[in-house]
């Protein structure tokens, strides 16, 4: 009897989950034009550029460096900045804000624009303790890597939503 109740509860939960429209995120399906892409990223050795290339390759896109007859993913803006978020009563910085912004567009092999210029920006706030400088620097580095990874995933998801326009 207990097993039957558990089975009914699990079945009801699964039906509820299905009814609300929830589904796991699947790998994006890229059209043939995007199977091979050349990256032109400002800061080609940045954390964002490395993460973007990795995520593209994990999703089945072949990232090339020399071919001229492939789609081009241009990232003219790849900027990170650190701002003071709040100052304590002793006139010392208490929190910093890290912002990372990227702008990108996708061009077909013939130079026509497949995806127009898009801008993605994310930010994180972290507390600063002047007594523990090393941990604050590590947190800063971790947050920068996290922002770069998050933005790279967003760009790949946006590329995966491309649908060819029919004339």
Secondary structure as a PSIPRED ss2 file (coil, helix, strand):
# PSIPRED VFORMAT (PSIPRED V4.0)

   1 X C   1.000  0.000  0.000
   2 X H   0.000  1.000  0.000
   3 X H   0.000  1.000  0.000
   4 X H   0.000  1.000  0.000
   5 X H   0.000  1.000  0.000
   6 X H   0.000  1.000  0.000
   7 X H   0.000  1.000  0.000
   8 X H   0.000  1.000  0.000
   9 X H   0.000  1.000  0.000
  10 X H   0.000  1.000  0.000
  11 X H   0.000  1.000  0.000
  12 X H   0.000  1.000  0.000
  13 X H   0.000  1.000  0.000
  14 X H   0.000  1.000  0.000
  15 X H   0.000  1.000  0.000
  16 X H   0.000  1.000  0.000
  17 X H   0.000  1.000  0.000
  18 X H   0.000  1.000  0.000
  19 X H   0.000  1.000  0.000
  20 X C   1.000  0.000  0.000
  21 X C   1.000  0.000  0.000
  22 X C   1.000  0.000  0.000
  23 X C   1.000  0.000  0.000
  24 X C   1.000  0.000  0.000
  25 X C   1.000  0.000  0.000
  26 X C   1.000  0.000  0.000
  27 X C   1.000  0.000  0.000
  28 X C   1.000  0.000  0.000
  29 X C   1.000  0.000  0.000
  30 X C   1.000  0.000  0.000
  31 X C   1.000  0.000  0.000
  32 X H   0.000  1.000  0.000
  33 X H   0.000  1.000  0.000
  34 X H   0.000  1.000  0.000
  35 X C   1.000  0.000  0.000
  36 X E   0.000  0.000  1.000
  37 X E   0.000  0.000  1.000
  38 X E   0.000  0.000  1.000
  39 X E   0.000  0.000  1.000
  40 X E   0.000  0.000  1.000
  41 X E   0.000  0.000  1.000
  42 X C   1.000  0.000  0.000
  43 X C   1.000  0.000  0.000
  44 X C   1.000  0.000  0.000
  45 X C   1.000  0.000  0.000
  46 X C   1.000  0.000  0.000
  47 X H   0.000  1.000  0.000
  48 X H   0.000  1.000  0.000
  49 X H   0.000  1.000  0.000
  50 X H   0.000  1.000  0.000
  51 X H   0.000  1.000  0.000
  52 X H   0.000  1.000  0.000
  53 X H   0.000  1.000  0.000
  54 X H   0.000  1.000  0.000
  55 X H   0.000  1.000  0.000
  56 X H   0.000  1.000  0.000
  57 X H   0.000  1.000  0.000
  58 X H   0.000  1.000  0.000
  59 X C   1.000  0.000  0.000
  60 X C   1.000  0.000  0.000
  61 X C   1.000  0.000  0.000
  62 X E   0.000  0.000  1.000
  63 X E   0.000  0.000  1.000
  64 X E   0.000  0.000  1.000
  65 X C   1.000  0.000  0.000
  66 X C   1.000  0.000  0.000
  67 X C   1.000  0.000  0.000
  68 X C   1.000  0.000  0.000
  69 X C   1.000  0.000  0.000
  70 X C   1.000  0.000  0.000
  71 X E   0.000  0.000  1.000
  72 X E   0.000  0.000  1.000
  73 X E   0.000  0.000  1.000
  74 X E   0.000  0.000  1.000
  75 X E   0.000  0.000  1.000
  76 X E   0.000  0.000  1.000
  77 X E   0.000  0.000  1.000
  78 X E   0.000  0.000  1.000
  79 X E   0.000  0.000  1.000
  80 X E   0.000  0.000  1.000
  81 X E   0.000  0.000  1.000
  82 X E   0.000  0.000  1.000
  83 X E   0.000  0.000  1.000
  84 X E   0.000  0.000  1.000
  85 X E   0.000  0.000  1.000
  86 X E   0.000  0.000  1.000
  87 X E   0.000  0.000  1.000
  88 X C   1.000  0.000  0.000
  89 X C   1.000  0.000  0.000
  90 X C   1.000  0.000  0.000
  91 X C   1.000  0.000  0.000
  92 X C   1.000  0.000  0.000
  93 X E   0.000  0.000  1.000
  94 X E   0.000  0.000  1.000
  95 X E   0.000  0.000  1.000
  96 X E   0.000  0.000  1.000
  97 X E   0.000  0.000  1.000
  98 X E   0.000  0.000  1.000
  99 X E   0.000  0.000  1.000
 100 X E   0.000  0.000  1.000
 101 X E   0.000  0.000  1.000
 102 X E   0.000  0.000  1.000
 103 X E   0.000  0.000  1.000
 104 X E   0.000  0.000  1.000
 105 X E   0.000  0.000  1.000
 106 X E   0.000  0.000  1.000
 107 X E   0.000  0.000  1.000
 108 X C   1.000  0.000  0.000
 109 X C   1.000  0.000  0.000
 110 X C   1.000  0.000  0.000
 111 X C   1.000  0.000  0.000
 112 X C   1.000  0.000  0.000
 113 X E   0.000  0.000  1.000
 114 X E   0.000  0.000  1.000
 115 X E   0.000  0.000  1.000
 116 X E   0.000  0.000  1.000
 117 X E   0.000  0.000  1.000
 118 X E   0.000  0.000  1.000
 119 X E   0.000  0.000  1.000
 120 X E   0.000  0.000  1.000
 121 X E   0.000  0.000  1.000
 122 X E   0.000  0.000  1.000
 123 X E   0.000  0.000  1.000
 124 X E   0.000  0.000  1.000
 125 X E   0.000  0.000  1.000
 126 X E   0.000  0.000  1.000
 127 X E   0.000  0.000  1.000
 128 X C   1.000  0.000  0.000
 129 X C   1.000  0.000  0.000
 130 X C   1.000  0.000  0.000
 131 X C   1.000  0.000  0.000
 132 X C   1.000  0.000  0.000
 133 X H   0.000  1.000  0.000
 134 X H   0.000  1.000  0.000
 135 X H   0.000  1.000  0.000
 136 X H   0.000  1.000  0.000
 137 X H   0.000  1.000  0.000
 138 X H   0.000  1.000  0.000
 139 X H   0.000  1.000  0.000
 140 X H   0.000  1.000  0.000
 141 X H   0.000  1.000  0.000
 142 X H   0.000  1.000  0.000
 143 X H   0.000  1.000  0.000
 144 X H   0.000  1.000  0.000
 145 X H   0.000  1.000  0.000
 146 X H   0.000  1.000  0.000
 147 X H   0.000  1.000  0.000
 148 X H   0.000  1.000  0.000
 149 X H   0.000  1.000  0.000
 150 X H   0.000  1.000  0.000
 151 X H   0.000  1.000  0.000
 152 X H   0.000  1.000  0.000
 153 X H   0.000  1.000  0.000
 154 X H   0.000  1.000  0.000
 155 X H   0.000  1.000  0.000
 156 X H   0.000  1.000  0.000
 157 X H   0.000  1.000  0.000
 158 X H   0.000  1.000  0.000
 159 X H   0.000  1.000  0.000
 160 X H   0.000  1.000  0.000
 161 X C   1.000  0.000  0.000
 162 X C   1.000  0.000  0.000
 163 X C   1.000  0.000  0.000
 164 X C   1.000  0.000  0.000
 165 X C   1.000  0.000  0.000
 166 X C   1.000  0.000  0.000
 167 X C   1.000  0.000  0.000
